[in-house]
Amino acid sequence: MDQNNIFLDISIIKTLETELSFKEILEIIKVRVEKTKELSCTWIGTDANPVLRLIFSSKDKYLRYSTRGFEFLDVLINNLTKEQITKMFTNKYEEDIQDETKIYLVLKYKCLYKDPLRAKYKYNKWFEENFRCQIFIEEVEDGFLHFYKRKSDFTNANLDVTIPEDLKQWIKNKNMKVPQELIDHIYSFLK
């Protein structure tokens, strides 16, 4: 891989969003990405079809960014049972959307080096199965397509659960009641 071509391009394939422009939607991702302070972002494409380009100065930085949080997520996966997770939910949550034709947003993540992202998506699958997330990822020749069934799925996906403030907001958005001792344990791991 050419060390000068380490990038990840994010573009919108389609959306049901009527209030935000394509660039405003991608700006939400840009804000999350910039919290890491590990890479720079730039805009390419056109005003009608903007593309958010994440630029990595080295393959090592790309790998570090792509695998960030794996240890934390492994702790969650290895320490939370389905029963414990189910007990955390209140009755207030969005129902699963059964209509396959209604997808809030489809994003394309174009990249030259897919292995780290492929590894990351096993965690997405676990969240999808256990936390009522309706985000589906499909591998394509030059990257991945992200399907967000609901706007709330996109909103929550752009909270970095490895940052305590974002994790707190994610729990609130999911209308979950998480035991304080578990929150304290999770926060201690994130410090």
Rosetta blueprint (number, residue, H / E / L):
1 M L
2 D L
3 Q H
4 N H
5 N H
6 I L
7 F E
8 L E
9 D E
10 I E
11 S E
12 I E
13 I E
14 K E
15 T E
16 L L
17 E L
18 T L
19 E L
20 L L
21 S L
22 F H
23 K H
24 E H
25 I H
26 L H
27 E H
28 I H
29 I H
30 K H
31 V H
32 R H
33 V H
34 E H
35 K L
36 T L
37 K L
38 E L
39 L L
40 S E
41 C E
42 T E
43 W E
44 I E
45 G E
46 T L
47 D L
48 A L
49 N L
50 P E
51 V E
52 L E
53 R E
54 L E
55 I E
56 F L
57 S L
58 S L
59 K H
60 D H
61 K H
62 Y H
63 L H
64 R H
65 Y H
66 S H
67 T H
68 R L
69 G L
70 F H
71 E H
72 F H
73 L H
74 D H
75 V H
76 L H
77 I H
78 N H
79 N H
80 L L
81 T L
82 K H
83 E H
84 Q H
85 I H
86 T H
87 K H
88 M H
89 F E
90 T L
91 N L
92 K L
93 Y L
94 E L
95 E L
96 D L
97 I L
98 Q L
99 D L
100 E L
101 T L
102 K L
103 I L
104 Y L
105 L E
106 V E
107 L E
108 K E
109 Y E
110 K E
111 C E
112 L L
113 Y L
114 K L
115 D H
116 P H
117 L H
118 R H
119 A H
120 K H
121 Y H
122 K H
123 Y H
124 N H
125 K H
126 W H
127 F H
128 E H
129 E H
130 N H
131 F L
132 R L
133 C L
134 Q L
135 I E
136 F E
137 I E
138 E E
139 E E
140 V E
141 E L
142 D L
143 G E
144 F E
145 L E
146 H E
147 F E
148 Y E
149 K L
150 R L
151 K H
152 S H
153 D H
154 F H
155 T H
156 N H
157 A H
158 N L
159 L L
160 D L
161 V L
162 T L
163 I L
164 P H
165 E H
166 D H
167 L H
168 K H
169 Q H
170 W H
171 I H
172 K H
173 N H
174 K L
175 N L
176 M E
177 K L
178 V L
179 P L
180 Q H
181 E H
182 L H
183 I H
184 D H
185 H H
186 I H
187 Y H
188 S H
189 F H
190 L H
191 K L
